[in-house]
Amino acid sequence: MKNILTNICQFHILSNMEQQRSFSTAQLARILDKNPRFCINWAEMGIFLADIQPAAGYASRREFSYAGVLRAFLAVHFQNKYGFRREKIKSIIVLLWDTGFFRNWAENFPEAREVCSLTVDQVKGSLFILNPYEENTLIMDSALSIAETLKAWEKGYISAPFTNMHDMIAFNLFELKQEVDKKIAQL
């Protein structure tokens, strides 16, 4: 148990250091196991976001924050593991970005006590997508409060919460972030 806690603490130190770093398109491509052209294409479509330095013309350099890398990683995960169409990926990713999900995920990840807990706290650090293959997709996570969910509903981003829910995908954000950090450490 002590070794697990030590590894988690080391992981959090790495995460805090990586938050301050920017990543080029080439580095993002290596993290995602994609080629740079794929990253440029998805950035031009608005799925990836070079939030530190957007492209400013031909052959200009894009720079992604740690939150931007998490956004890209989750988008690719949606496509590779679940076969989501690019339009669906973009709608989910943009909603999550607009609500501050990625910044919260990058900066305020659950502490080790929550990760190791065997109580209801296991729900923290998870992302739930309800009806993922339909128009009336609903997204819930520990960063989206009820008020934010209702705002998203009022703006038409989501349908009435939990109406006709019949399919759900759950993501363990700790595991996804750990995978990203391992790839960053290999750069």
Backbone bond lengths (Angstrom), bond angles and torsions (degrees), N, CA, C in turn:
res aa  C-N    CA-C-N  psi(-1)  N-CA   C-N-CA  omega(-1)  CA-C   N-CA-C  phi
1 M - - - 1.446 - - 1.524 110.62 -
2 K 1.334 116.98 -41.05 1.460 120.81 179.69 1.527 110.52 -60.79
3 N 1.350 116.97 -40.95 1.451 121.07 179.50 1.529 111.20 -62.90
4 I 1.330 117.40 -40.34 1.466 121.36 178.00 1.518 110.01 -60.88
5 L 1.329 116.90 -47.53 1.460 120.40 179.92 1.521 111.43 -63.05
6 T 1.329 118.07 -38.66 1.461 121.86 177.71 1.524 110.11 -62.21
7 N 1.333 117.27 -45.29 1.465 120.71 178.87 1.516 111.44 -62.54
8 I 1.319 117.56 -40.86 1.458 120.75 179.34 1.518 110.27 -65.37
9 C 1.323 117.89 -42.09 1.458 121.28 178.55 1.524 110.34 -62.76
10 Q 1.341 118.21 -42.11 1.457 120.93 176.97 1.525 110.53 -62.64
11 F 1.328 116.59 -38.61 1.457 121.69 178.18 1.518 110.29 -60.78
12 H 1.336 117.55 -43.28 1.463 120.78 -179.19 1.517 111.71 -67.46
13 I 1.331 118.70 -34.97 1.460 121.14 176.58 1.524 109.55 -64.62
14 L 1.339 117.49 -44.12 1.454 121.37 177.33 1.523 110.12 -60.58
15 S 1.331 117.23 -45.19 1.456 120.69 -179.18 1.521 111.34 -59.47
16 N 1.332 117.29 -43.19 1.460 120.23 -179.49 1.522 111.27 -64.36
17 M 1.334 117.83 -37.03 1.457 120.58 177.84 1.521 110.10 -67.92
18 E 1.333 117.05 -41.37 1.453 120.46 -175.80 1.522 112.39 -69.47
19 Q 1.317 118.28 -22.93 1.458 120.90 179.30 1.525 111.29 -61.18
20 Q 1.317 117.51 -30.04 1.454 122.37 -175.20 1.527 112.65 -84.35
21 R 1.314 118.66 -8.96 1.450 123.57 -172.28 1.517 111.16 -95.39
22 S 1.321 116.17 151.20 1.461 120.20 172.25 1.528 108.47 -108.13
23 F 1.320 116.07 157.09 1.453 122.00 -174.29 1.519 109.22 -128.80
24 S 1.321 116.40 133.14 1.463 121.60 177.73 1.529 109.64 -78.20
25 T 1.319 115.92 171.84 1.464 120.84 176.55 1.525 110.49 -61.78
26 A 1.321 117.27 -40.44 1.476 120.62 179.53 1.529 110.73 -63.81
27 Q 1.327 116.96 -41.67 1.469 119.76 178.25 1.528 110.63 -65.92
28 L 1.341 116.36 -42.69 1.468 120.26 177.90 1.526 109.87 -58.88
29 A 1.320 116.73 -42.97 1.471 120.82 179.72 1.528 110.78 -59.82
30 R 1.335 117.86 -41.40 1.470 120.52 178.64 1.529 111.17 -66.74
31 I 1.326 117.16 -39.30 1.469 120.79 178.41 1.529 110.60 -62.64
32 L 1.330 116.00 -39.04 1.472 121.25 -176.26 1.530 113.21 -88.20
33 D 1.323 118.27 -5.42 1.468 122.42 -173.57 1.523 111.21 57.27
34 K 1.325 115.18 42.82 1.470 122.93 177.61 1.519 107.71 -126.92
35 N 1.332 116.78 170.83 1.455 118.55 175.73 1.535 109.30 -90.27
36 P 1.326 117.76 157.82 1.466 120.32 -178.02 1.529 113.64 -57.65
37 R 1.323 117.27 -34.02 1.478 119.98 -179.95 1.536 110.49 -62.19
38 F 1.333 117.23 -38.53 1.465 121.27 176.35 1.529 109.42 -58.85
39 C 1.326 117.39 -46.27 1.469 121.69 -179.00 1.529 111.40 -63.59
40 I 1.328 116.54 -41.34 1.472 120.53 178.34 1.523 109.75 -63.85
41 N 1.325 116.69 -44.74 1.459 121.64 -179.91 1.531 110.95 -59.34
42 W 1.335 117.31 -47.84 1.466 120.29 -178.68 1.525 111.61 -70.47
43 A 1.325 117.56 -28.71 1.473 120.23 174.42 1.526 109.83 -69.25
44 E 1.322 117.03 -40.46 1.473 120.45 178.10 1.523 111.77 -65.74
45 M 1.338 117.52 -29.18 1.469 121.49 177.06 1.527 112.34 -80.89
46 G 1.337 117.45 -10.27 1.459 120.68 179.10 1.516 114.36 89.36
47 I 1.317 117.73 9.23 1.469 120.55 177.92 1.529 109.04 -81.11
48 F 1.338 117.11 -49.59 1.457 121.49 172.79 1.529 107.07 -89.19
49 L 1.317 116.46 153.30 1.460 120.33 -178.71 1.526 109.98 -133.75
50 A 1.338 115.27 113.99 1.462 120.88 174.34 1.530 106.60 -81.66
51 D 1.322 115.16 82.48 1.460 121.07 -170.24 1.528 114.09 -79.38
52 I 1.313 118.64 -16.70 1.464 120.07 176.49 1.523 110.31 -87.91
53 Q 1.334 116.67 -47.15 1.465 121.37 179.03 1.522 109.10 -142.56
54 P 1.343 117.29 99.86 1.468 118.79 176.21 1.526 110.52 -71.32
55 A 1.311 116.49 163.72 1.462 120.87 177.85 1.523 109.01 -62.93
56 A 1.330 115.09 139.31 1.470 119.93 -178.41 1.521 111.04 -120.83
57 G 1.308 118.05 23.74 1.453 122.07 -179.57 1.505 110.71 138.06
58 Y 1.314 115.46 -174.40 1.467 121.91 -177.00 1.525 110.64 -59.48
59 A 1.325 116.00 131.19 1.468 124.75 176.77 1.530 113.22 60.89
60 S 1.304 116.88 21.54 1.472 118.77 176.69 1.524 109.24 -80.54
61 R 1.299 115.57 159.47 1.461 122.22 -174.51 1.526 110.33 -92.60
62 R 1.340 115.86 129.46 1.464 121.10 172.59 1.523 108.06 -95.45
63 E 1.329 116.66 143.30 1.459 121.51 176.27 1.530 108.66 -127.54
64 F 1.331 115.32 130.18 1.452 122.76 -178.12 1.524 109.48 -110.40
65 S 1.315 116.83 138.74 1.460 121.37 172.77 1.526 108.79 -78.02
66 Y 1.316 115.91 173.56 1.463 120.55 175.07 1.531 110.04 -60.48
67 A 1.332 117.31 -41.41 1.471 120.56 176.67 1.530 110.58 -62.65
68 G 1.335 116.78 -37.09 1.462 120.88 176.83 1.516 112.40 -65.31
69 V 1.334 116.34 -36.08 1.468 120.94 176.20 1.528 109.90 -66.52
70 L 1.339 117.08 -42.96 1.471 120.15 177.25 1.528 110.61 -61.10
71 R 1.330 116.66 -40.10 1.470 121.43 178.00 1.531 109.87 -59.86
72 A 1.325 116.83 -48.31 1.466 120.81 -179.13 1.527 111.20 -64.51
73 F 1.325 116.47 -41.49 1.461 120.76 -179.11 1.531 110.67 -62.69
74 L 1.327 116.97 -44.18 1.464 119.79 179.51 1.530 110.63 -65.78
75 A 1.326 117.66 -38.40 1.467 121.15 178.39 1.529 110.98 -61.38
76 V 1.320 116.54 -45.85 1.468 120.57 178.81 1.530 110.21 -66.22
77 H 1.316 116.72 -36.99 1.465 121.29 177.02 1.537 110.27 -61.25
78 F 1.326 116.93 -42.08 1.472 120.87 176.94 1.524 110.50 -57.90
79 Q 1.316 116.91 -43.30 1.456 120.06 -177.54 1.531 111.42 -73.40
80 N 1.323 117.05 -48.39 1.466 120.25 -174.66 1.517 113.08 -67.98
81 K 1.319 117.09 -43.93 1.460 119.95 -173.61 1.528 113.29 -88.65
82 Y 1.335 117.13 -33.55 1.464 119.46 -173.04 1.521 114.32 -117.69
83 G 1.316 117.79 -4.86 1.448 120.64 176.16 1.522 114.48 68.53
84 F 1.327 117.67 26.48 1.468 120.43 178.80 1.533 109.32 -64.06
85 R 1.332 116.04 143.37 1.457 121.65 173.38 1.528 109.26 -70.97
86 R 1.319 116.36 155.87 1.465 119.96 -178.78 1.521 112.85 -59.19
87 E 1.322 117.64 -37.05 1.464 120.44 -179.98 1.532 110.94 -63.99
88 K 1.332 116.28 -40.74 1.468 121.20 178.61 1.533 109.64 -67.23
89 I 1.327 116.25 -44.04 1.463 120.34 178.32 1.527 109.85 -58.38
90 K 1.317 116.37 -46.93 1.467 119.99 -178.45 1.524 111.33 -61.69
91 S 1.324 117.75 -43.38 1.467 119.67 -178.64 1.527 111.25 -63.30
92 I 1.320 117.29 -40.04 1.466 120.83 179.46 1.530 110.59 -70.07
93 I 1.326 116.16 -46.92 1.471 121.39 -177.12 1.527 110.82 -63.47
94 V 1.321 117.31 -43.38 1.477 120.28 -179.69 1.525 110.24 -64.92
95 L 1.319 117.42 -42.74 1.469 120.01 177.34 1.523 110.75 -59.85
96 L 1.313 117.03 -46.59 1.465 120.55 179.65 1.525 111.37 -63.01
97 W 1.340 117.13 -39.35 1.464 120.43 178.47 1.532 110.51 -65.00
98 D 1.326 115.90 -45.41 1.474 120.76 -177.90 1.525 112.47 -63.75
99 T 1.315 117.78 -28.79 1.470 120.48 179.71 1.530 112.44 -87.06
100 G 1.337 117.76 -2.22 1.453 121.30 179.61 1.519 114.24 85.14
101 F 1.319 116.99 10.63 1.455 121.67 -177.46 1.530 112.60 -55.84
102 F 1.341 117.21 -49.59 1.467 119.81 -174.71 1.522 111.82 -68.10
103 R 1.307 117.96 -38.57 1.470 120.79 177.05 1.529 109.12 -63.53
104 N 1.332 116.11 -43.27 1.458 120.22 178.26 1.527 110.92 -63.86
105 W 1.313 116.97 -42.47 1.464 121.70 179.12 1.524 110.33 -62.46
106 A 1.318 117.35 -41.15 1.468 121.57 -178.82 1.519 112.26 -71.09
107 E 1.334 117.28 -38.97 1.463 120.70 -171.01 1.519 114.91 -99.13
108 N 1.300 118.39 -32.57 1.464 121.65 -170.50 1.513 112.56 -123.95
109 F 1.310 116.98 46.04 1.459 119.32 -177.61 1.524 109.67 -66.83
110 P 1.332 118.15 146.74 1.469 120.77 -179.75 1.524 111.90 -51.24
111 E 1.310 115.21 142.33 1.456 121.01 -179.63 1.526 110.80 -73.60
112 A 1.315 116.28 169.48 1.463 121.80 -176.27 1.524 112.02 -56.77
113 R 1.323 117.87 -36.65 1.459 119.72 -178.71 1.525 111.24 -61.85
114 E 1.335 117.25 -34.14 1.460 119.93 178.57 1.520 111.27 -74.53
115 V 1.305 116.65 -36.63 1.463 120.39 179.73 1.524 110.71 -66.22
116 C 1.342 116.89 -38.63 1.467 120.98 -176.76 1.525 112.97 -85.88
117 S 1.323 117.97 -10.71 1.457 121.76 -175.57 1.527 111.07 -67.11
118 L 1.312 115.97 145.35 1.466 120.88 175.80 1.517 110.19 -109.15
119 T 1.327 116.64 26.67 1.458 121.56 -179.34 1.517 109.58 -108.05
120 V 1.303 115.19 -163.61 1.457 122.04 179.06 1.527 111.89 -60.97
121 D 1.333 118.20 -18.65 1.455 121.75 179.12 1.524 112.45 -61.79
122 Q 1.332 118.70 -12.26 1.457 120.24 177.13 1.519 110.93 -62.17
123 V 1.306 118.03 -25.45 1.456 120.99 179.06 1.524 110.31 -67.48
124 K 1.354 117.18 -31.12 1.452 120.11 176.36 1.512 107.90 -64.50
125 G 1.314 116.53 142.08 1.453 119.93 -178.61 1.511 112.55 83.36
126 S 1.326 117.12 19.94 1.458 121.70 177.75 1.519 109.65 -122.97
127 L 1.303 114.80 155.22 1.458 122.26 175.52 1.518 106.97 -124.13
128 F 1.312 116.68 129.47 1.462 122.15 -179.25 1.519 109.08 -117.49
129 I 1.326 116.47 130.63 1.456 121.43 175.14 1.520 106.93 -119.20
130 L 1.317 115.65 116.82 1.460 121.94 -178.82 1.524 109.03 -97.46
131 N 1.323 116.89 140.05 1.463 123.43 -176.58 1.533 110.83 51.14
132 P 1.330 118.06 55.67 1.466 120.25 -172.24 1.522 115.16 -66.45
133 Y 1.321 118.35 -23.69 1.455 120.60 -175.35 1.522 112.54 -100.86
134 E 1.330 116.92 15.23 1.459 120.72 -177.99 1.515 110.68 -126.36
135 E 1.320 115.36 171.57 1.464 121.44 178.59 1.523 111.93 -63.51
136 N 1.335 117.14 -39.86 1.467 120.79 -174.27 1.532 111.68 -88.92
137 T 1.331 114.97 58.44 1.463 121.28 178.66 1.520 109.80 -75.90
138 L 1.327 116.45 138.08 1.459 122.31 175.87 1.517 107.95 -121.80
139 I 1.335 116.46 133.57 1.456 121.81 -178.23 1.519 108.38 -116.08
140 M 1.325 116.04 129.61 1.465 121.41 178.42 1.522 108.87 -132.31
141 D 1.313 116.22 138.19 1.463 120.14 173.84 1.513 108.22 -152.56
142 S 1.312 115.89 175.79 1.456 119.49 -176.60 1.520 112.00 -70.23
143 A 1.336 118.40 -16.11 1.462 120.98 179.36 1.523 111.95 -88.56
144 L 1.327 117.91 -21.32 1.464 120.39 179.91 1.522 109.55 -87.12
145 S 1.300 116.43 111.99 1.458 119.23 177.41 1.526 108.70 -78.86
146 I 1.305 116.33 170.74 1.464 120.31 177.45 1.519 110.02 -59.99
147 A 1.328 117.10 -40.35 1.466 120.58 179.40 1.527 111.31 -60.89
148 E 1.336 117.06 -43.30 1.459 120.50 178.89 1.522 111.00 -66.47
149 T 1.321 117.19 -37.44 1.459 120.98 177.39 1.525 110.10 -62.81
150 L 1.331 116.39 -43.22 1.461 119.79 178.64 1.528 111.72 -66.36
151 K 1.342 117.65 -35.98 1.465 120.55 175.68 1.521 110.21 -62.47
152 A 1.337 116.32 -44.27 1.465 120.53 178.63 1.520 110.81 -62.01
153 W 1.322 116.36 -37.72 1.465 120.99 177.65 1.521 110.38 -66.35
154 E 1.342 117.48 -45.17 1.465 121.46 179.59 1.525 111.87 -61.18
155 K 1.335 117.18 -36.06 1.464 121.37 -179.76 1.528 111.74 -79.12
156 G 1.335 117.56 -6.84 1.451 121.20 178.69 1.510 114.83 86.38
157 Y 1.356 117.40 9.14 1.459 120.03 178.15 1.522 111.02 -68.73
158 I 1.314 117.52 -31.76 1.463 121.82 -178.01 1.518 109.02 -134.06
159 S 1.323 116.23 159.57 1.458 120.53 175.77 1.525 108.83 -82.31
160 A 1.317 116.94 177.67 1.466 120.86 179.42 1.525 109.07 -52.65
161 P 1.320 117.57 129.86 1.463 120.39 -175.14 1.529 113.93 -52.75
162 F 1.326 115.19 128.10 1.466 126.17 174.70 1.529 114.44 66.62
163 T 1.311 119.40 10.51 1.451 120.95 176.16 1.524 109.18 -72.30
164 N 1.296 116.53 128.81 1.466 122.95 176.94 1.525 113.29 54.65
165 M 1.311 117.58 36.32 1.455 121.29 179.13 1.526 109.31 -75.41
166 H 1.338 115.93 123.89 1.452 119.19 179.23 1.530 112.59 -138.61
167 D 1.305 118.23 -2.20 1.453 121.16 -178.35 1.526 107.89 -145.39
168 M 1.337 117.65 140.54 1.453 120.43 -178.88 1.521 110.38 -147.89
169 I 1.339 115.08 141.47 1.459 122.02 172.81 1.521 106.38 -120.72
170 A 1.327 117.11 134.02 1.460 122.25 178.22 1.526 108.98 -117.00
171 F 1.324 116.11 137.48 1.460 122.69 179.88 1.511 108.91 -117.33
172 N 1.328 116.75 134.52 1.456 121.90 173.28 1.522 107.14 -89.32
173 L 1.325 116.51 105.05 1.462 121.07 -174.90 1.519 112.44 -67.29
174 F 1.319 117.56 -30.30 1.461 120.73 177.37 1.519 110.10 -60.88
175 E 1.327 117.40 -47.75 1.466 121.07 -178.47 1.522 111.58 -65.26
176 L 1.330 117.31 -42.08 1.461 119.99 179.41 1.522 110.79 -64.04
177 K 1.331 116.43 -43.43 1.467 120.13 -179.59 1.525 110.57 -66.54
178 Q 1.308 117.07 -37.78 1.459 121.12 178.30 1.529 109.94 -63.09
179 E 1.322 117.28 -40.20 1.463 121.34 177.67 1.525 111.02 -63.43
180 V 1.337 116.88 -42.39 1.466 120.96 177.20 1.524 110.02 -61.31
181 D 1.320 117.15 -47.27 1.463 120.74 -177.61 1.529 111.94 -63.69
182 K 1.320 117.93 -35.12 1.466 120.16 175.89 1.520 110.72 -63.88
183 K 1.329 116.85 -41.25 1.461 120.51 179.42 1.526 110.98 -68.37
184 I 1.315 117.20 -36.89 1.465 121.09 177.18 1.530 109.79 -64.38
185 A 1.307 116.89 -41.47 1.463 120.85 179.47 1.531 112.01 -62.82
186 Q 1.329 117.10 -24.35 1.458 121.49 -179.79 1.518 112.93 -85.87
187 L 1.324 118.35 -6.65 1.479 120.70 -179.13 1.516 111.17 -65.41
